[in-house]
Amino acid sequence: MDIRSTTVSVPLEAPLRHANGCHWGRFVRTIVEVEADNGLIGLGEMGGGGESAEAVFRAMKQYLLGHDPARIEEMRFRIANPTASLYNNRTQVLAALEFACLDILGQAWGVPVSEILGGRLRDRVPFASYCFFRYANAAGEGEVRTIEQVAANARALKKKHGFTSHKMKAGVFPLDYELEAFRALAAEFPGDGVRFDPNAVWSVEEAIRFGQGIEDLRNDYLEDPTYGLNGMRRVREKVRMPLATNTVVVNFEQLAANALDTAVDVILLDTTFWGGIRACVKAAGVCETFQLGVAVHSSGELGIQLATMLHLGAVIPNLSFAADAHYHHLTDDIIDGGLMRYEDGMIRVPTGPGLGVKLNRDKLREYHEHYRRLGGYPYDQDPLRPGWAPIIPNDRWADPRDDRRPRVPD
């Protein structure tokens, strides 16, 4: 048995701005390979990378040498049991290894992962557009800053990929400006669902004011307008639309607290944040029991993690909303065949054994070298907001009239 990890850096069409900073023109990810004694290689993926991340996976060999890949629940307790994980924070490491083990099992048994998880209920998973404020890329293209650019970008995404639900990521500019921009986006697609996510950087009072200002729209939900279960509960009392989260319900303890005293209506399940696909299926079952909505969250995936999101979306009966994906902002991928294709806003669930995707080793080498050349980037730093932190309330929002062009690395 062997465990290998490789950090890659894959370019984006343009740098993506968000409430806490900016994705500087690329996603940095760790690609994990687990090789079993029978020669089968399972694939996993995790956000971030570098020597520290790769060292963690090297260290996992002492825990897993000789371990049966089918004993995934035992693996969970070996490396990320509930008490030890308070100190080692291995949830995302566990997820990457679970992906790889499921991939090995599917290959060994000749079935897709979705069949191992109970069988698919749908062959295609719908996705929402993911609209960001963006900096221009190195070629001077791709900026999204003005309200006109917000609407034009959303139109282009719908034309290219066929989305019928549209998500706007924000928390970059003052609340009233983003309210105007979101209403302009919604006006472009009167028959489509819309959703808004400021990454929990507003006070409760600001969140209520924004939510009441969009109650007439066809909202899928309002995602993380403020932080904390109690803050979300207070907003939910005053705003007439579902609230969603991927920040304050990301484990089973928080899910139980939300079921006992509801603050959030829609749980965004992330195959990495929850510790794997199986944990998300389990959480979806709890949500079904308590009649909570479910969607699939995106944490900046390449094709391996996207495959896990597709298998998850295929098997849960209560997938209430289109999934999120950053995927269409990428310029390339590290899997054979390149980027997966959207069809009418949906992506087909892979049908090959295991996860149904294979590494393109030429691309893996190319984007590993890209990482070695550029290194990581300070995720929580925005080139035009030096020293920015989402203090609440905050009077240091970016100025939408600022048309400077920062030097953002490729």
C-alpha positions in Angstrom: 0.0 0.0 0.0 1.1 3.5 -0.7 -0.3 7.0 -0.3 1.0 9.8 -2.5 0.0 13.5 -2.6 0.8 16.2 -5.1 0.0 19.9 -4.9 -1.3 21.5 -8.0 -2.2 25.0 -9.0 -4.9 25.3 -11.8 -5.6 28.6 -13.4 -9.0 30.4 -13.2 -10.5 32.5 -16.0 -10.1 35.6 -13.7 -9.4 36.3 -10.0 -12.5 35.8 -7.9 -13.3 38.2 -5.1 -15.2 37.3 -2.0 -16.1 38.6 1.4 -12.8 37.5 3.0 -10.4 38.2 0.2 -9.7 36.9 -3.3 -8.8 33.7 -5.2 -5.7 35.1 -7.0 -6.3 33.6 -10.4 -5.9 30.0 -9.5 -7.0 27.2 -7.2 -4.4 25.4 -5.1 -5.4 21.8 -4.4 -3.8 18.6 -3.2 -4.3 15.5 -5.3 -4.2 12.2 -3.3 -3.5 8.7 -4.7 -4.0 5.6 -2.6 -2.5 2.5 -4.1 -3.8 -0.8 -2.8 -1.9 -4.1 -2.6 -3.8 -5.3 -5.7 -2.4 -2.4 -7.8 -5.6 -0.4 -8.0 -5.2 3.3 -7.4 -7.9 5.4 -5.8 -8.1 9.2 -6.2 -8.8 11.9 -3.6 -8.6 15.7 -3.5 -8.3 18.3 -0.8 -8.2 22.1 -0.8 -4.9 23.9 -0.2 -1.5 22.3 -0.5 2.2 22.6 -0.1 4.7 20.7 2.0 2.7 20.8 5.2 -0.4 19.2 3.4 1.7 16.6 1.7 3.5 15.7 4.9 0.1 15.0 6.6 -0.6 12.3 3.9 2.8 10.8 4.3 2.1 10.6 8.0 -1.1 8.7 7.3 0.8 5.7 6.2 1.6 4.7 9.8 -2.1 4.7 10.5 -3.3 2.9 7.4 -0.5 0.5 6.3 -2.2 -2.9 5.9 -5.7 -1.4 6.4 -8.6 -2.8 4.2 -9.9 0.0 2.0 -13.4 -1.4 2.5 -13.3 -0.6 6.2 -14.0 3.1 5.8 -15.8 3.5 9.1 -12.9 2.0 11.0 -10.5 4.3 9.1 -12.6 7.3 10.3 -11.9 6.3 13.9 -8.2 5.6 13.2 -7.4 9.1 11.9 -10.3 11.4 12.8 -12.3 10.1 15.7 -14.6 12.7 17.3 -12.4 13.4 20.3 -9.0 13.3 18.7 -10.1 15.5 15.8 -10.5 18.3 18.3 -6.7 18.4 18.3 -5.6 17.3 14.9 -8.3 18.7 12.6 -8.1 15.8 10.1 -11.7 16.0 8.7 -10.6 17.1 5.2 -7.7 14.6 5.2 -10.2 11.9 6.1 -12.5 13.0 3.2 -9.7 12.8 0.6 -8.8 9.3 1.8 -12.4 8.2 1.8 -12.8 9.4 -1.8 -9.8 7.2 -2.7 -11.0 4.2 -0.8 -14.5 4.4 -2.4 -12.7 4.8 -5.8 -10.7 1.6 -5.2 -13.8 -0.4 -4.1 -15.8 0.7 -7.2 -12.9 -0.3 -9.4 -12.6 -3.6 -7.7 -16.3 -4.3 -7.8 -16.8 -2.9 -11.3 -19.5 -0.3 -10.2 -19.7 3.5 -9.9 -19.4 4.9 -6.4 -23.1 5.9 -6.6 -24.1 2.2 -6.7 -22.1 1.6 -3.5 -23.9 4.4 -1.8 -27.3 3.0 -2.5 -27.9 3.5 -6.2 -28.5 6.7 -8.2 -31.8 8.4 -8.3 -30.8 10.8 -11.1 -28.3 10.6 -14.0 -27.5 14.3 -14.1 -27.1 16.8 -11.3 -28.3 20.4 -11.8 -26.0 23.3 -10.9 -26.4 27.0 -10.2 -24.3 29.6 -11.9 -21.7 31.0 -9.5 -21.4 34.7 -10.2 -18.5 36.6 -8.5 -17.1 40.1 -8.5 -13.9 39.5 -10.4 -10.6 41.3 -11.2 -9.5 41.4 -14.8 -7.0 38.6 -15.6 -3.5 39.1 -16.9 -4.9 39.8 -20.4 -7.1 42.6 -19.0 -10.3 40.5 -19.5 -13.0 39.1 -17.2 -13.6 42.0 -14.8 -16.9 42.1 -13.0 -17.3 45.2 -10.9 -20.2 47.3 -12.2 -23.8 46.4 -12.0 -23.9 46.2 -15.8 -20.9 43.8 -15.7 -22.7 41.6 -13.1 -25.8 41.3 -15.4 -23.7 40.7 -18.5 -21.6 38.0 -16.8 -24.7 36.2 -15.6 -26.2 36.3 -19.1 -23.0 34.8 -20.5 -22.9 32.0 -18.0 -26.5 31.1 -18.8 -25.9 31.2 -22.5 -22.8 29.0 -22.3 -23.9 26.5 -19.7 -27.7 26.7 -19.5 -28.1 27.4 -15.8 -31.6 28.0 -14.5 -30.6 28.9 -11.0 -28.1 31.7 -10.3 -26.0 32.4 -7.2 -24.2 35.7 -6.5 -21.2 35.6 -4.2 -20.7 39.0 -2.5 -19.7 40.7 0.7 -17.2 42.8 -1.4 -19.0 46.1 -1.8 -21.3 48.1 0.4 -24.6 46.4 1.2 -26.8 48.8 -0.8 -24.7 48.5 -3.9 -24.8 44.7 -3.7 -28.6 44.8 -3.2 -28.9 46.8 -6.4 -26.6 44.4 -8.3 -28.4 41.3 -7.1 -31.8 42.8 -8.1 -30.3 43.5 -11.5 -29.1 39.9 -11.8 -32.5 38.6 -10.9 -34.3 40.9 -13.4 -32.3 39.2 -16.2 -34.0 35.8 -15.4 -37.5 36.3 -14.1 -38.3 32.6 -14.4 -35.2 31.3 -12.7 -34.3 30.9 -9.1 -31.7 33.2 -7.5 -29.6 33.0 -4.3 -27.2 35.3 -2.6 -24.2 34.7 -0.4 -22.2 37.4 1.5 -20.2 34.9 3.5 -21.6 35.9 6.9 -20.0 39.4 7.0 -23.1 41.3 7.9 -24.5 42.2 11.3 -27.9 40.7 12.1 -29.5 44.1 11.4 -27.8 44.5 8.0 -28.9 40.9 7.1 -32.5 41.6 8.0 -32.5 44.8 5.9 -31.0 43.1 2.9 -33.3 40.1 3.2 -36.4 42.2 3.4 -35.2 44.1 0.4 -35.3 40.9 -1.8 -38.4 39.2 -0.5 -40.2 39.8 -3.8 -37.6 37.8 -5.8 -37.8 34.1 -6.7 -35.2 33.2 -4.0 -33.9 29.7 -3.7 -32.5 30.9 -0.3 -30.4 33.5 1.4 -27.0 31.9 2.3 -25.1 32.9 5.4 -26.2 36.5 5.7 -24.7 36.6 9.2 -22.7 34.3 11.4 -23.8 31.9 14.2 -26.9 29.9 14.8 -28.4 32.5 17.0 -27.7 35.3 14.5 -29.3 33.2 11.7 -32.3 32.4 14.0 -32.9 36.2 14.5 -32.7 36.9 10.8 -35.0 33.9 10.1 -37.7 35.5 12.4 -37.7 38.7 10.3 -37.1 37.6 6.7 -39.6 35.6 4.5 -37.3 33.2 2.6 -35.3 30.1 3.4 -31.9 30.6 5.0 -29.0 28.3 4.0 -25.5 27.7 5.4 -22.2 26.1 4.8 -20.6 27.8 7.8 -22.7 27.2 11.0 -23.9 23.7 10.3 -20.9 21.7 9.1 -21.0 18.7 11.5 -23.5 16.5 13.2 -23.4 18.2 16.5 -24.4 21.5 14.8 -27.0 19.7 12.7 -28.6 18.3 15.9 -28.6 21.8 17.4 -30.3 23.2 14.3 -32.9 20.4 14.3 -33.8 21.1 17.9 -34.1 24.8 17.5 -34.2 25.7 13.8 -32.1 28.6 12.6 -31.3 27.3 9.1 -33.7 25.8 6.5 -31.2 24.5 3.9 -28.0 22.6 4.7 -25.2 22.9 2.1 -23.4 19.6 2.3 -19.7 19.6 1.3 -18.0 16.3 0.7 -14.7 17.7 2.1 -16.0 19.8 5.1 -18.2 16.9 6.4 -15.4 14.3 6.1 -16.5 12.4 3.0 -19.4 11.5 0.7 -20.7 8.9 3.2 -21.0 11.5 6.0 -23.0 13.8 3.6 -25.4 10.9 2.7 -25.9 10.4 6.5 -26.5 14.1 7.0 -28.9 14.2 4.1 -30.9 11.4 5.9 -31.1 13.5 9.1 -32.2 16.5 7.0 -34.9 14.3 5.3 -36.2 13.2 8.7 -36.5 16.8 10.0 -37.7 18.1 6.6 -34.7 20.4 6.1 -33.6 21.3 2.6 -30.4 20.0 1.1 -28.0 21.3 -1.5 -24.4 20.5 -2.4 -21.7 23.0 -1.5 -18.6 23.9 -3.5 -15.2 24.5 -2.0 -13.2 25.2 -5.2 -13.1 21.7 -6.7 -11.2 20.1 -9.5 -12.6 17.1 -11.4 -11.9 14.5 -8.6 -13.9 16.3 -6.0 -16.5 17.3 -8.6 -17.0 13.6 -9.2 -17.7 13.1 -5.4 -20.3 15.9 -5.6 -21.9 14.3 -8.6 -22.1 10.8 -6.9 -23.5 12.5 -3.8 -26.1 14.5 -5.8 -27.1 11.3 -7.6 -28.1 9.3 -4.5 -29.7 11.6 -2.0 -33.5 11.8 -2.5 -33.9 15.2 -0.9 -31.6 17.3 -3.1 -33.9 20.3 -2.9 -31.9 22.8 -5.0 -29.3 23.0 -7.7 -25.8 22.3 -6.5 -23.0 24.9 -6.3 -19.8 24.7 -8.3 -16.8 26.9 -8.9 -15.9 24.5 -11.7 -16.9 26.6 -14.6 -14.4 29.3 -13.6 -11.5 26.9 -14.2 -9.6 27.0 -17.5 -8.5 23.3 -17.3 -8.5 20.2 -15.2 -6.2 17.4 -14.1 -8.4 14.5 -15.3 -8.5 12.7 -18.6 -10.8 14.5 -21.1 -10.3 17.9 -19.5 -13.2 19.8 -18.0 -16.5 18.0 -17.6 -19.3 19.6 -19.6 -22.5 21.2 -18.5 -25.6 20.3 -20.5 -28.7 22.5 -19.8 -27.1 23.6 -16.5 -26.4 20.0 -15.5 -23.5 17.6 -15.4 -23.8 13.8 -16.0 -22.9 11.5 -13.1 -19.8 9.4 -14.1 -20.7 5.9 -15.0 -17.3 4.3 -14.9 -16.1 2.1 -12.0 -15.3 4.0 -8.8 -15.4 7.8 -9.1 -15.3 7.4 -12.9 -12.5 9.8 -13.4 -8.8 9.2 -14.2 -5.7 11.3 -13.6 -4.1 12.9 -16.6 -0.5 12.6 -15.5 0.8 15.1 -18.0 -1.7 17.7 -16.6 -0.7 16.7 -13.0 2.9 17.4 -13.8 2.1 20.6 -15.6 0.1 22.0 -12.8 2.4 20.8 -10.1 5.2 22.7 -11.8 2.7 25.7 -12.0 2.4 25.5 -8.2 6.2 25.2 -7.7 6.7 28.3 -9.9 4.0 30.5 -8.3 3.6 28.9 -4.8 0.5 29.4 -2.8 -1.3 32.7 -2.3 -2.7 34.5 0.8 -6.3 33.3 0.5 -7.6 36.0 2.9 -6.0 38.9 1.2 -7.5 41.1 -1.5 -4.9 43.2 -3.5 -7.1 46.4 -3.3 -8.1 45.8 0.3 -4.7 45.5 2.2 -5.3 44.5 5.8 -9.0 43.8 5.2 -10.8 41.7 7.7 -14.6 41.2 7.9 -15.1 43.1 11.2 -18.8 43.6 11.9 -20.0 46.3 11.4 -17.3 47.4 9.0 -16.8 50.8 7.4 -13.9 49.7 5.2 -15.8 48.2 2.3 -14.3 48.4 -1.2 -15.4 51.3 -3.3 -17.3 50.0 -6.5 -16.1 53.1 -8.3 -12.4 52.1 -7.8 -11.3 50.9 -11.3 -7.7 50.4 -10.5 -6.1 47.3 -11.9 -4.1 45.5 -9.2 -1.2 43.3 -10.2 -2.7 39.9 -9.4 -0.4 36.9 -10.1 -1.5 34.5 -12.9 
